[in-house]
Amino acid sequence: QVKSEPARPGPAGRWTVSGTRNPPGPGTHPRPFSPLVGQLSVEDTASLVLCKPKVLPLKSVALEKLEALQRAQEM
């Protein structure tokens, strides 16, 4: 069973429990809400981000020019 603070009248005759405004139901007391009670699960894992493959030339422009010069010298 959850222990709660006794309800007390707040401004304008409204009932407050733990700083929240909740009108009491018939024969019941509002329960306080505490976000610090219970389990909190946060998943923050690093993962790979894949991008589109890039088409790279098999030979660089400089190597193609060098081969062209060598072929021209052999002739």
Residue, then its C-alpha position, 0 to 999 in steps of 0.5 A: q500500500v502506498k503511503s501518501e500525504p494527507a490532502r490539504p485544501g489549496p488556493a481557491g478551495r482545491w485539494t492539493v497533494s504533493g503540489t498537484r491539484n487533484p480533486p478527491g473522488p468520493g471516499t478516496h484520497p489522491r495519490p502523489f506522483s513521484p517520477l523518482v520511484g520505479q525503474l528508468s531504462v535508457e538505451d544509448t548504444a553506439s551503432l554503425v551508420l552505413c552510407k551509400p558506397k562511393v565509386l572510386p576509379l581503379k587508377s588515379v588520373a596521375l597514374e593514367k597520365l604517367e602510363a600515357l607518357q610512357r606509351a608515347q615514349e616507347m613509340 
